[in-house]
Amino acid sequence: MLNAENKLKITFLGTGTSTGVPVVACNCEVCTSNDARDKRYRTSVMLSRGGSNIIIDCGPDFRIQMLKHKVDDINAVLFTHAHRDHIAGLDDIRAFNFILHKSIDIYGSQPTLDAIKEQFPYIFTPGRYFGAPQLNLHPITNNPFVIGDFNFTPVQVMHQEMKVFGYRIGDFTYITDANYISPTELEKIRGSKVIVINALRHSRHISHFSLNESLEILNDLKPEKAYLTHISHFLGKYDEVEHKLPEGVHLAYDGLQIEV
């Protein structure tokens, strides 16, 4: 049995799609809901173990997510891909540089790191502005790697035509922004006790799993528990959708914490 120090704690910093929920200028029943579980920042999680914190994706809500959860130290940021809703908060890493007097390690596929350099040129150009974030870039491939006490197995999924990395850490697997997982990559996930997977809405989408598509995958993999993330307002209100899900499957919500 794992002791508390060795258990992996997952904090859902954000569980919304690229628009977040509520959506600007929308007056639907989800966007006007008073249920805090219907308020969704852009998708991100924090992995914590033994005093170390690793963030997966830092989107445009990164600053407020860090403040809300009183995060005073991070060891690394691990990216799934380079869409703006997953990288737009990169500049706010500089607060950790200033307060902690250290650079922050950044991990992602080479195409992801190249896109980050292109979208944030002032961070990486020679003679850069002194207040720019201080980052150490680490390219990863579709092979296991280690960050401190965390052992990661990448799971390559497709986001329409873009290759995106999900990650397995022990008995926990995190998948976001996917609409296809090959049989080979699916086998990497099999055996996970807890799976997080995206479920955008009820109807099919060109680059994200629908609710039914995610449930089909979970029915095949049969984890002990599963949580759905990267949710849009089209999926419906938390309280109404949660009660219709199969046993062991739940809607994730911002601020939810689980241990594996």
N, C-alpha and C positions, 0 to 999 in steps of 0.2 A: 504494500500500500504506500502511495506517495505521501510524504509529509507536506505540510502547508508550504514550506519553502520551495519544494520541487514541483508543486502543481502549477499549471499554466493558467493564469487569469486572463480572460479576454474581456475587454471593455469596448462596447459598441459606441464609438465616438459619433458616428453618423450612419444612417441606414437609408438615406434617400437617394433618388436618382439625380441626374445632373442639374435639374431645376430646383432640387430641394422640395420640401413640403412644409408650409403652404407655398404654392406657386404664385409668383407676382401677378397681381390683377385677377386672380381666380377666386370666385365666390362659391365654388362647389361645396358640398357637405363635408368633404374631407379637409379642404383648405380652411374652412370656417369652424372646424371641430374644436371643442374645448378640451378634448382629451390630449394630454401631453404626449401620449404615444403616437399621435398623428402629426407631431411636429418633427420633421426629419431634416437634419443637416446632411451634407453630401457624405457619401459612404467612406468610412474609415474605421479601423479598429486599432486598439493598443494591446499588445501582448506584454504581460508582466510576469516576471519570475525572479525570485531572490533579489529584489531591489533593482532589477534592470527592466527598462521599458523599450520596446521596439514598436514604432508606428508603421502600420501598413497604409500607405497613401496619405498625402496631406493636401486636401482640396481647398477651396476658397473659404471654408469655415474653420480651418485649422487653428487660427488664433483663438477664436472663441471656444473651440473644443478644449484646447489646452487650459484656458482660464476656468472654464466650467468644471473641469475635473481636477483642477489644482495640480497639474503636472509640472513639477519643478526640475525634472531631468529626463532626458531621453538618450538612449545609446546609439540608435540608428533609425533611419527611415528606409523602408523597403517599399518599392513601387511595383504595382501590377502592370501599369502601362502609362502612357503619357497624355491621355486626354485631360483637358483642363480641369474637369471636376475632380481629378485625382492628383494634380500637381500644382494647382494655382496658389496654394498657401506656402510654397517653398520659401519665399522671401522672409516669412515670419520665423524661420529657423534661426535667424540672426539673433533673436532675443536669447536663445540658449547659448549662442557663441559668446555674447557679451556677459551674461550672468555667470556662466560656468567656466569661461575662459578656455574653451576647447572647440575644435572643429567637430562637425557631426558627420558620421559615415552615412553615405547614401548608396543603396543597392538597387539595381535594376538591370534589365537586359540592355545590351549595347544600343539597340534602336531607341529604347526609352531614354537612356542617358544622353544620346545624341539629340533627341527631341528637346530634352530639358535644356541642354546647352543652347539650342537654337532659340527657345522661347524665353530664356533668361540670360541673354548674352552678357549683361553687365556683371554677372557673378563670375564669369570665367575669362573675360578678356584681360590681356596683360595691362598692368597699370590700373586695375579695376578700382572703383570707388571704395574707400576704406571701410565704409559701413555695410558693404555687401556681405551676404552670408558666407561663412567659411565652411566649405564642404569637401569631404574626401569621397570621390566617386569610385565605386566598386562594380564593375560589370559582372553579371552572372549569366550562366547558360542553363540549359535544361538538365542540370545535374545537381545533386545534393551539395549544400554548402553550410557553413557554420558561422553564426554571429554570436560570440560569447558563449553562453550556455544554451543557446537555441540552435537546434539542428533542423534545417529546412530542406524539404524536398519540393522543388518546383513542379507545378502541374500546368502544362501548357494547354490553354483553351483558345477557342476562336471567338472573337468579337467582330462579327461579320467577316472582314478580310484581315483584321488585325490579330496578331498573335499576342495573347495576354497571359501573364503568369498568375495562377493561383498558387497557394502554398500549403503544404502539409507539415505540421509540427507535431510529431508523436501521434496521438490519437485524435488530433484536431486538424480539419481541413477547411480552408477559406477560399471560396471561389466568388469572384464578382465580375460583372461585365462579360458574360459568356452567352453564346447561343449555340455552341457545339463543343462537345468533348469527345475526342476520339476514343475508341476502345482501349488503346494502349494507355492513354493518360487516365482513363477511368479506373483502370486497375491500380494506379498509384493511390487513388482515393479509397478504394475498397478496404474495409476493415477499420476505417476511422470510426470512433465512437460518437464524435460530434462533427457535423458538417454544416457549414454556412454556405449558402448558394443564393444567387440572385433570382428574383422573381418580380419582374417589372410591373406586369399588369395581367389581366385575364386573357386578352386577345394576343395573337402572335405578333412578334416584333422582329424587325430585320436583323437586330444585333444583340438582343437580350432574350433570355428564357422567359416564357410566360409562366404563370403559376402552374398550369397543368404540365408543362414541359419539365419544370423543376421537380414537381411531385413524382413524375415518371422516373426520373433519375434517382430520386431518394428511395422510391419503392424497389428499385433494382439494388441499390447499395445497402439499404437497410441499416443505417446508423441507429444508435440508441436514441439520439436526439438530433434534430436539425432545426436550423434557424434561417429564415428567408430575409434577404437584405436587398439593397439597391431598388427600393420600392417607389413607385410613382403614386400620385393621387388617384390614378385610374384603378388601382387595385381595390380601393375601398377603405372604409374606416376600420381601424385596428380591431375594435370590439366586435364588429360584425364578421370580419374575415377570420380572426383567430379561432372562433368557436366552430368554424366549418372545416378546419384543417384536420388531417389524419392524426391519430395518436402519436405523440412524440415529435410532431412538427409544429413550429411556432413562428409567428412573425417576430423578428427582432425589432427593437425600438431603441432610440437614442438613450444612452445611459445604462442599458442592460449590461450586467456583469455575470459571467459564468466562469466556472472552473472545470478544467479537464485534467 
